[in-house]
Amino acid sequence: MKEKLKELLNYSYSPYSKYRVAAIALMKDGREFTGVNIENASFGATICAERTAIFKAISEGYKKKDFKELYVMCDDEKIGTCCFICRQVITEFFEEDALITMMNPNGDSLVLKVKELCPYPFNEENLK
């Protein structure tokens, strides 16, 4: 996944922050959906790489719990973690034991289960 993510970084549209991010959502059936961050001068219209990949899968017919793993790479020496909006979306579609791998282009990584990344999720149980 490291090389695929490094290649995807080239597609990031990040003229404002210069902070490129790429993601790959791996489905339980083996299919992969890619995403990059896409910025906008109206910052609220910006979307993260993680959500781009997840939403592409949903738009192609995948459902909640069809997701197996998520891989994320930031174009930085540090390992970037998912923002809290992305964490919310991850908890909506991934099972709590699914692995989220965050890495830098050098291959350094941090691997967490969803329940570790989001220990106190807001989910459908909160709405009852």
Secondary structure, DSSP 4 states (H G I P E B T S, - for coil): -HHHHHHHGGG-B-TTT---EEEEEEETTS-EEEEE-B--SSGGG-B-HHHHHHHHHHHTT--TT-EEEEEEEESSSS-----HHHHHHHHHHS-TT-EEEEE-TT--EEEEEHHHHSSS---GGGG-
